[in-house]
Amino acid sequence: MKTNYILKNGRVIDPSRKIDRKMDIGIKDGKIVSPSKAKDAVVIDIKGLVVAPGLIDMHVHLRQPGRTDKETIKTGTMAAAAGGFTKIVAMPNTIPPADSTANIELVNRIARDEGIVKVYPCACISKNQEGKEMTSIGSLKKAGVIALSDDGKCIQNHELMRHVMEYSKSFGLPILDHCEDEKLGSGGVMHEGTWSVLLGLRGMPAASEEIMVSRDIILAEMIKCRIHIQHVSTSGSVTMIKDAQKRGVKVTAEVTPHHITLTDELIKHFDTNHKMNPPLRSEAHRKALIAGLKDGTITVIATDHAPHTETEKLVEFDYAPCGIIGLETAVSICLTQLYHKKHLTLSELISKFTVGPAEVLGLKTGLAEGSAADITIIDPDLKHKIDAKAFFSKSRNTPFDGCEVRGKAMATIVDGAFVYSCLPEIQGTIAHR
């Protein structure tokens, strides 16, 4: 039995309808309704809090199947709920990779049985992520995939990438591309620049990303198809994407919370929780990413949630795997770095987590009557300290442990059910839908 609710006295921010005002929201039978229609409802006073459409993270590594010691679909979706996300896209670099209908069906089944939030599977571009042969895109579309990506790897063969784009256009599936020239970036463990020289570590030049961003834009312009650039990290990439958008190329882009917050100088501490791909770059690049968010060039913020075990990260910097977790820190970090530092308004920030990814993926978002009651309740001003030991994720590989932040996801509602809550009226934290 679904409970009916009235969320009272909240500040409703719905960027899809350009709404930002105090109003009440009704929830009945898993849908958003006028409060007057929510009969016998539990009334929850959320004065001082923000009611937003459910947040979407379109770049998440759930590790299942294959590496359930790092994360599972259950623990990953629990972490997503605690972070304020109602929908997430599961990246395909699992073991085995999600390159067949059988593997997609497995992910869908586990997500249906154990998932706390909505999981949308992404399939591989190439078989076994080898960059040699295209997957069966039509069959994968029928199996329910929402996008294509070889995330963690980049198709080096330009002819293959052209054919993938042509097929993806035919089937209406966006390509989410990890842009990296493997030869230029080969052996690199951090950004190539002043700090890589000082630390004696092999660098990954900005050009290794920018060459492939340029390649993708050229092909997308030629084929007139969509392309989405994952985890943009350089000023050159932002410039090329901006120029292409002005020409009408259907290119979109995302940034991660860590790339707009941290820089390569932190590598001097040799903390492997600062190792990721693309790497943390210089302050000039970081500022360019924020400028891209501000002017609308970059429409998506995604976490690139990449869990690793403590043992894997407790090695020399050169040998540690790349990646950090981000589902449970993203909202707090972005409120602190982007909203409270006056780079983005609350509505603009929420748009990067809702309208932006929804437009790329073809999903619905917003709080209109009749819509699924996928809602995130946020306290934009709550000061607290990030505590990795309290995470729902199986892994703890975050550089933000112990950071003082301002702002937090207070509750997450999926199809009208609270799946996470810090609100006094709703006790408990995680529940199945």
Sequence and secondary structure as in RCSB ss.txt:
>XXXX:A:sequence
MKTNYILKNGRVIDPSRKIDRKMDIGIKDGKIVSPSKAKDAVVIDIKGLVVAPGLIDMHVHLRQPGRTDKETIKT
GTMAAAAGGFTKIVAMPNTIPPADSTANIELVNRIARDEGIVKVYPCACISKNQEGKEMTSIGSLKKAGVIALSD
DGKCIQNHELMRHVMEYSKSFGLPILDHCEDEKLGSGGVMHEGTWSVLLGLRGMPAASEEIMVSRDIILAEMIKC
RIHIQHVSTSGSVTMIKDAQKRGVKVTAEVTPHHITLTDELIKHFDTNHKMNPPLRSEAHRKALIAGLKDGTITV
IATDHAPHTETEKLVEFDYAPCGIIGLETAVSICLTQLYHKKHLTLSELISKFTVGPAEVLGLKTGLAEGSAADI
TIIDPDLKHKIDAKAFFSKSRNTPFDGCEVRGKAMATIVDGAFVYSCLPEIQGTIAHR
>XXXX:A:secstr
    EEEEEEEEEEGGGTEEEEEEEEEETTEEE GGG TT EEEE TT EEEE EEEEEE   TTT TTT  HHH
HHHHHHHHTEEEEEE S SSS S SHHHHHHHHHHHHHH SSEEEEEE SBGGG SSSB  HHHHHHHT  EE  
TTS    HHHHHHHHHHHHHHT  BEE    HHHHTT  EESSHHHHHHT  EE HHHHHHHHHHHHHHHHHHT 
 EEE S   HHHHHHHHHHHHTT  EEEEE TTTTT  GGGGGG  GGG  SS    HHHHHHHHHHHHTTS  E
E   B    HHHHSS GGGS      TTTHHHHHIIIIITTTSS HHHHHHHHTHHHHHHHT   S  TTSB  E
EEEEEEEEEE  GGG SSS    TTTT EEEEEEEEEEETTEEEEE  TTS  S    
